[in-house]
Amino acid sequence: MTDARLRCKRVRSPRGARSTEIEWGDGHVGQYPHEILRGYCPCAGCQGHSGEITFISPSSTQLELETIEPVGNYALSLKWFDGHNSGIYSYKYLRALCQCDECRPEGVTAERGQLPRM
């Protein structure tokens, strides 16, 4: 993959944390609250087969990650402690979900609109 913006260098998500941090190849450090990751889970079980991804508000018991594993050179697979594990999050999709101040100016983080599939 040649685009440094889409190269995942490091993932930090300590046990019990409510957010995950991803360091990208261009030096950007993205912030990913688990509420956002779970709420925008792209799997067909959560989203069906439509062309857009809708935020589905998760319960507080669904927000702890058990494992994060790479899928080839293009995505991460997230397994949650409640057993949900079918979401494959492409690096492009993850960059779009970033909640840091640079990526989500003040006020935008409160919006939970639809996202296109990536």
N, C-alpha and C positions, 0 to 999 in steps of 0.2 A: 504494500500500500504506500503510495507516494505522498499523499496529503497528510502532513504532520498533524493537522487538526483532528484527524480521524485515527490516529495511532495511540492506543492506550498504553501508557508506560507503567503506571502503577495504580493499584486500587487499595484504598484503606477503608475498612469497615469493621472496627473493633466489635467483639461480641457484646451484645446489649445496646449498641449504638442505635440512634434513631436517624442517622444519615450516613451516607457513603461519600467518600471523596475520591475523585479520579484525576490523576495527573496525565495530561495529554502531551503528545509529541511536540506541540508548539509552545510548551511551557505553561499553558493554561491549567489551573487547578479548578475543576468543577465541583460544585456542591449539589448533592442529590438527597434531599430528605426522603426517607423511606415512604412517607405518605404519598409523595409524587411518584416514586418508582412503582409502588404497588397500585396506586390509583390509575396510572397510565400503563398498566401491564398490557403489552401488545398481543397476548396470546388469543387464539380463537375462542377459548373457553370464557374469557372475560369480555372480549370485544365482538364476537361473532365474526362474520366475514365481510363486514362493510368496508368501505374505502377509508373511513376515518376512525380515529381512536378517541373515545370519550372517557373523561375522568369518572371513575367509579369510586366513591368515597369508601376507603377501607376502614374496618374496625380497628381499634387499638391493639387487638390481639393478633392482627395480621401484619404487623410492622417490623418484626424481627427477622433478619436474614440469617439463614443457616450457612449457606455456602454461595460463593460467587466463582464461576468457572469460565474461562475463555472458550469461545466457539470459533475455531479457526482463527483467522486474522481479522475478523470483522464484527464480532459481537461478544456479549457476556450472557451467560445463563444464570439466572437468579433462582435460588431455592429458598423458600420462606419456611419458618419453623412450623407453620400450620400445614405443611406438606405441598403447598402450591409450588410447582416447579416447571411450568410449561412456557414461561415467558422468555423469549430470546430478544435481547435488546441490542440492536445494531449500534455500532459506535456513532454512526450518523444520527440515529435516533437519540442516543444518550446526550450528544452535544446539544440537541434541540431541547432536551429536558433540563439542562443546567439551570440551577437556581441562584447562582452567584450574583452579586450586585452588577457586575459587568454585563452579564447575559440577560438579566431580568431587572430592568430599572424599577425603582420604587413604584409600588402599586400593581405591577404586572403579576407578581407572585400570587396575588389573591385570586386572579382569574383562573378558571379551570375549564377553558374552552376545548374544542375538539382539535386534534392534531392529525395531519395526514400520515398515512403509513409510509415508512421509509425503508 
